[in-house]
Amino acid sequence: MRYAAKVIKDNRSRILDDWESRVKEEIPAAVISSDLVLRNQLSNVLEDITHIMNRYDGYLEVNEKDEYQEIIKDSLDHGRHRATASHLTVKQILKEYLIFHRILTGLLIDKQVYTKEVGNILKYALETAMLTSASAYNDSLQEMREKLIGTLAHDIRNPISAAYFALDVIKPEDDIERIENLKKMGLRSLKKSLDLVEGLLDAISVKAGEGLTLNFIETDVVKEVRWVYMEAKEIYTHSFNFHCSEENIIGIFDPTAIRRVIENLVTNAVKHGSRNTPINISIEAEGEYAVIKVKNWGKPIAKEDQLEIFNFLKKGVNRQEFNGDGWGMGLTLIKSVAEAHGGEVVLESNLDHGTAFYVRIKRYAQKPGKVRTELKYSEN
């Protein structure tokens, strides 16, 4: 048994090379998805198998003891990772393991170390890994759908509240200009609500690795940022500052998605920032990029959480701080929208300089039309 484990350990690179080659031949999604790092969790599963073989001499002993749990953790990570890999299905994930099993079995037979006991342990370990990965994949995909829908449903509240406010404050004795302005505000908010409802229906059909569908058009992004700023001043009791040295910044953007990005950041700034200092919103042109910044003062985000905060699927994040009424999935969507615009989102947070989110979006990263965003699983 231990010699079989040594053979696997000594041939680790060969096993993974053969497996990766076979997977790319037999599973089209492995080639299509450029972000799929095929070796990541399977490499750990391989190491788990050698550890199990080193500890036990037979199938029954493994079955009776609860010391094979390490393979559950790594196959759980494998399933969660695959849920963010485009085009993959449960069937394809299981096929990954079947290919893995065949390659391991073939190597051990070739090296003349394959026995009934070795085969039992290999079969038992990989069956455990397959069941765990498939379950984790399904759970993660369902979690993505639920959180996408929940985030959209939550975001619909803001424009509906703004429309309600506009209609509620109109009085018969108001002058025509005020009535027209409030009417425009209400209509814009209701239109935005309808756009979000469309996104809500779209989220129900989300597949592995997918986020929301964005609709890119040529527009002035300064107009969108200023619109959120004006609406925030009406809705919240906090004070806000807005700065932009550009008259306009034209590019191919999804205006609804950009507004949602800023609204999420503003909502978080209101929720987690100090009430005694203003929230600053700004947008500037930097070459081929537009950079949107939302800054607040208050308790900073812990340094160890600053990378994890953008990945709702990652385990180990301070759940009390970042779930429920915390940061939730909104930042994951912000990251997805920024990347769909050929950009990124950067967080700076400390006690001396406050908390600032920078959303860099490329002005012409896309052509007009619809594009599905991607939800990626960060290894950081």
C-alpha positions in Angstrom: 0.0 0.0 0.0 2.8 2.4 0.9 4.7 1.5 -2.2 1.7 2.4 -4.3 1.5 5.7 -2.5 5.2 6.3 -3.3 4.6 5.5 -7.0 1.8 8.1 -7.1 3.9 10.6 -5.3 7.0 10.0 -7.6 4.8 10.3 -10.7 2.8 13.3 -9.6 3.7 15.5 -12.6 3.1 12.8 -15.1 -0.3 12.0 -13.6 -1.4 15.6 -13.7 0.0 16.2 -17.2 -1.9 13.1 -18.5 -5.0 14.0 -16.7 -5.0 17.6 -18.0 -4.4 16.5 -21.6 -7.3 13.9 -21.4 -9.6 16.4 -19.8 -9.0 19.0 -22.5 -9.7 16.3 -25.1 -12.9 14.9 -23.6 -14.4 18.0 -21.9 -14.8 20.9 -24.2 -15.5 23.4 -21.4 -12.0 22.9 -20.1 -10.6 24.4 -23.3 -13.3 27.1 -23.7 -12.9 28.5 -20.2 -9.6 30.4 -20.1 -9.9 31.1 -16.4 -10.2 27.4 -15.5 -7.0 26.4 -13.7 -7.3 22.6 -14.2 -4.7 21.5 -11.8 -5.6 23.5 -8.7 -7.7 21.3 -6.4 -7.1 18.0 -8.2 -3.4 18.3 -7.3 -4.4 18.5 -3.6 -6.8 15.6 -4.0 -3.9 13.5 -5.4 -1.9 14.3 -2.4 -4.8 13.4 -0.1 -5.0 10.0 -1.8 -1.3 9.3 -1.1 -1.8 10.3 2.6 -4.7 7.9 2.9 -2.8 5.0 1.3 0.1 5.6 3.7 -2.2 5.3 6.7 -4.3 2.3 5.8 -3.9 -1.2 4.6 -7.4 -1.9 3.4 -10.9 -0.6 2.4 -12.6 -1.6 5.6 -10.1 0.2 7.8 -10.6 3.4 5.9 -14.4 3.0 6.0 -14.4 2.5 9.8 -12.3 5.5 10.6 -13.0 9.1 10.0 -9.5 10.2 9.1 -10.0 10.7 5.3 -11.6 14.1 5.8 -8.9 16.0 4.1 -10.1 14.8 0.7 -13.5 16.2 1.5 -12.1 19.7 2.0 -10.2 19.7 -1.2 -13.0 18.2 -3.3 -15.4 20.7 -1.7 -13.0 23.5 -2.9 -12.9 21.8 -6.3 -16.7 21.8 -6.7 -17.0 25.4 -5.5 -14.3 26.5 -8.0 -16.0 24.7 -10.9 -19.3 26.6 -10.2 -17.5 29.7 -11.3 -16.0 28.1 -14.4 -18.1 28.9 -17.5 -19.9 26.1 -19.4 -19.1 23.3 -16.9 -21.8 20.9 -15.7 -22.1 18.3 -12.9 -21.7 15.6 -15.6 -18.4 17.1 -16.7 -17.1 17.4 -13.1 -17.8 13.8 -12.5 -16.1 12.9 -15.8 -13.0 14.8 -14.5 -12.8 12.3 -11.6 -13.5 9.3 -13.8 -10.5 10.3 -16.0 -8.5 10.8 -12.9 -9.4 7.3 -11.7 -8.5 5.7 -15.0 -5.1 7.4 -15.2 -4.2 6.4 -11.6 -5.3 2.9 -12.1 -3.4 2.6 -15.4 -0.2 3.9 -13.8 -0.4 1.5 -10.7 -1.1 -1.5 -13.0 1.8 -0.4 -15.2 4.1 -0.2 -12.2 2.8 -3.6 -10.9 1.7 -2.2 -7.6 -2.1 -2.4 -8.2 -3.8 -4.8 -5.7 -7.4 -5.3 -4.6 -6.8 -3.3 -1.4 -5.2 -0.4 -3.4 -8.1 -0.4 -5.8 -10.6 -0.3 -2.9 -9.0 2.7 -1.3 -8.7 4.5 -4.7 -12.3 3.8 -5.5 -13.5 4.8 -2.0 -11.5 8.0 -1.9 -12.6 9.1 -5.4 -16.2 8.2 -4.8 -16.1 10.5 -1.7 -14.4 13.2 -3.8 -17.0 12.9 -6.6 -20.0 13.1 -4.3 -18.5 16.1 -2.4 -17.5 18.0 -5.5 -20.9 17.5 -7.2 -22.8 18.6 -4.1 -20.6 21.6 -3.6 -21.0 22.6 -7.3 -24.8 22.4 -7.1 -24.9 24.2 -3.7 -22.6 27.0 -5.0 -24.6 27.5 -8.2 -27.8 27.7 -6.2 -26.1 30.1 -3.8 -25.1 32.3 -6.7 -28.6 32.4 -8.1 -30.2 33.2 -4.7 -27.7 35.9 -4.0 -27.9 37.4 -7.5 -31.7 37.5 -7.2 -31.5 38.8 -3.6 -29.1 41.6 -4.6 -31.3 42.6 -7.5 -34.4 42.6 -5.4 -32.7 44.7 -2.8 -31.4 47.2 -5.4 -34.9 47.6 -6.8 -35.9 49.3 -3.5 -33.8 52.4 -4.2 -35.5 53.5 -7.5 -38.9 52.5 -6.2 -38.3 54.6 -3.1 -37.1 57.5 -5.2 -40.2 57.3 -7.4 -42.5 57.1 -4.4 -40.7 60.1 -2.9 -41.1 62.1 -6.1 -44.8 61.4 -6.3 -45.4 61.9 -2.6 -44.0 65.4 -2.4 -45.8 66.8 -5.4 -48.4 69.3 -4.4 -51.0 71.0 -6.5 -49.7 74.5 -5.6 -46.1 73.7 -6.7 -44.8 75.6 -9.6 -44.6 73.9 -13.1 -40.8 73.6 -13.0 -40.8 71.7 -9.7 -43.6 69.4 -10.8 -41.7 68.6 -14.1 -38.5 67.9 -12.2 -40.2 65.6 -9.8 -42.0 63.9 -12.6 -38.8 63.3 -14.5 -37.2 61.9 -11.3 -40.1 59.5 -10.8 -40.1 58.4 -14.4 -36.3 57.8 -14.4 -36.6 55.8 -11.2 -39.5 53.7 -12.5 -37.6 53.0 -15.8 -34.6 51.9 -13.8 -36.9 49.6 -11.7 -38.1 47.9 -14.9 -34.5 47.4 -16.1 -33.7 45.7 -12.8 -36.8 43.5 -13.0 -35.5 42.3 -16.4 -32.2 41.5 -14.7 -34.0 39.7 -12.0 -35.7 37.4 -14.5 -32.3 37.0 -16.2 -30.6 35.9 -13.0 -33.0 32.9 -12.7 -31.3 31.3 -15.7 -27.7 31.9 -14.5 -25.4 28.9 -15.3 -22.0 28.0 -14.0 -19.5 30.9 -14.1 -22.1 33.4 -15.1 -23.3 36.7 -13.6 -25.7 39.2 -14.9 -26.2 40.2 -18.5 -25.0 43.7 -19.3 -26.3 45.9 -22.1 -23.5 48.1 -23.5 -24.4 51.3 -25.3 -22.5 54.6 -26.1 -23.2 57.0 -23.2 -21.8 59.7 -21.0 -20.8 58.0 -17.7 -20.5 61.3 -15.9 -24.2 61.7 -16.3 -24.8 58.4 -14.6 -22.6 59.2 -11.7 -24.1 62.6 -11.2 -27.6 61.1 -11.3 -26.8 58.7 -8.4 -25.2 61.6 -6.5 -28.4 63.7 -6.9 -30.6 60.8 -5.9 -28.5 60.0 -2.9 -28.8 63.5 -1.6 -32.6 63.2 -1.7 -32.8 59.7 -0.1 -30.2 59.8 2.7 -29.6 62.1 5.6 -25.8 62.0 5.2 -24.0 64.8 3.4 -22.4 64.1 0.0 -19.7 65.8 -2.1 -19.4 65.3 -5.8 -16.4 66.1 -8.0 -15.7 65.8 -11.7 -13.4 68.1 -13.7 -14.7 66.7 -17.0 -17.8 67.9 -18.7 -18.5 64.4 -20.0 -16.7 61.1 -20.4 -18.1 59.2 -23.4 -17.6 55.5 -23.9 -19.3 52.1 -24.4 -20.8 51.4 -21.0 -23.8 49.7 -19.4 -25.4 52.7 -17.7 -27.8 50.7 -15.6 -24.9 48.5 -14.3 -22.7 51.6 -13.6 -25.5 53.2 -11.6 -25.9 50.0 -9.6 -22.2 49.9 -8.9 -22.2 53.4 -7.5 -25.4 52.9 -5.6 -24.0 49.7 -3.9 -20.9 51.6 -2.9 -22.9 54.6 -1.7 -25.2 52.3 0.3 -22.2 50.6 1.9 -20.6 54.0 2.7 -23.8 55.1 4.4 -24.2 51.8 6.3 -20.6 51.4 7.4 -19.2 54.9 7.4 -19.3 57.8 9.9 -22.4 59.9 10.0 -20.4 63.0 11.0 -18.3 63.2 7.8 -19.4 63.5 4.1 -19.3 60.7 1.6 -17.3 61.8 -1.4 -18.2 60.7 -4.9 -16.0 61.5 -7.9 -15.2 60.5 -11.4 -12.2 61.4 -13.6 -10.8 60.5 -17.0 -7.4 58.7 -17.0 -6.4 58.1 -20.5 -8.6 55.3 -21.9 -10.2 54.7 -18.5 -12.8 56.4 -16.4 -12.1 56.1 -12.6 -15.1 56.3 -10.2 -14.3 56.8 -6.5 -16.5 56.5 -3.5 -15.0 57.4 -0.1 -16.2 57.4 3.4 -14.7 57.7 6.9 -15.3 55.4 9.8 -14.1 51.9 10.9 -11.7 50.6 8.3 -12.0 47.1 6.7 -9.5 44.7 8.2 -6.5 44.2 6.0 -7.0 40.4 6.0 -10.5 40.8 4.6 -9.8 43.3 1.9 -9.2 40.7 -0.8 -11.8 38.2 0.4 -14.5 40.9 0.5 -15.0 40.7 -3.3 -15.6 36.9 -3.3 -18.8 35.7 -1.7 -18.0 32.0 -2.4 -14.7 32.1 -0.5 -14.7 30.5 2.9 -13.1 32.1 5.9 -14.3 35.7 5.5 -15.7 37.3 8.6 -19.3 36.3 8.0 -20.8 38.4 10.8 -19.2 41.5 9.2 -19.8 40.7 5.5 -23.1 38.8 5.2 -26.7 39.6 6.0 -26.9 43.3 6.3 -23.1 43.5 5.7 -21.3 43.8 2.4 -23.0 40.6 0.9 -22.7 39.9 -2.8 -22.9 43.5 -3.9 -19.1 43.8 -4.1 -18.8 40.6 -6.1 -21.1 42.2 -8.7 -19.2 45.4 -8.6 -16.0 43.5 -9.4 -17.8 41.6 -12.2 -19.2 44.8 -13.8 -15.7 46.5 -13.6 -14.1 43.5 -15.2 -16.8 43.3 -17.9 -15.8 46.9 -18.7 -12.2 45.9 -19.1 -11.3 47.3 -15.7 -10.9 46.5 -12.0 -12.1 47.6 -8.6 -9.5 48.6 -6.0 -10.0 49.0 -2.2 -8.0 51.2 0.1 -9.0 51.2 3.8 -7.2 52.3 6.9 -7.9 54.5 9.9 -5.9 57.5 8.7 -7.3 57.8 5.2 -10.7 56.2 5.4 -12.3 53.7 3.1 -12.2 54.3 -0.7 -13.3 52.1 -3.6 -11.9 52.9 -7.0 -13.7 51.5 -10.0 -11.6 51.7 -13.1 -13.6 51.1 -16.3 -12.3 51.1 -19.9 -14.1 53.5 -22.1 -14.1 51.2 -25.2 -13.5 47.7 -23.9 -16.8 46.4 -25.4 -18.9 47.0 -28.5 -22.6 47.9 -28.2 -24.7 44.8 -27.3 -25.3 42.3 -24.6 -22.6 40.5 -22.6 -22.8 38.1 -19.7 -20.6 38.9 -16.8 -18.4 36.3 -15.2 -18.2 35.3 -11.5 -14.7 34.2 -10.7 -13.5 32.2 -7.7 -10.4 33.9 -6.2 -7.7 31.8 -4.8 -6.2 34.7 -2.8 
